[in-house]
Amino acid sequence: PEMVIVPLDATNHVRITPERYQRMKSLVKNPVIRSLMASHWMTPFFEKGEVPHENCVWDLIAAAITIDPSVIAKEALLPVDVVDQYGPCYGQTIAYTGQGPEGARKARIVLRADEKKVWEMIFKMCSEL
């Protein structure tokens, strides 16, 4: 099976703003989803048009890529290995620019997502809720 890895570095440029939040809120009609949005800890800030710190939509980008891989704007095909020796680096994923160690598998490493496509998908999904 194909491996696609979406590191945080590839998603940090896709941020939710008060304007985007307001658009999402205006599109959602389902009262349960509206209630969930209202109870989110960031809602009071978005309602005032404030953002105390940048907020990215990491998980939504990974979901968008799963649904439509054309959301990937830039990627690299690299050998990847996972540290399986118990210790401080256990579970760490390592991509190699050259040939990886024995057992490394090629994976698509997402370097950047298409922000416009991601937001189109998010807004479309909100309008269907």
Buried (B, 14 or more C-beta within 10 A) or exposed (E): EEEBBBEEEBBEEBEBEBEBBEBBBEBBEEEEBEEEBEEEEBBEBBEEEEBEEEBBBBEBBBBBBEEBEEBBBEBEEBBBBEEEEEEEEEEEEBBEEEEBEEEBEEBBBBBBBBBEBBBBBBBEBBEEB
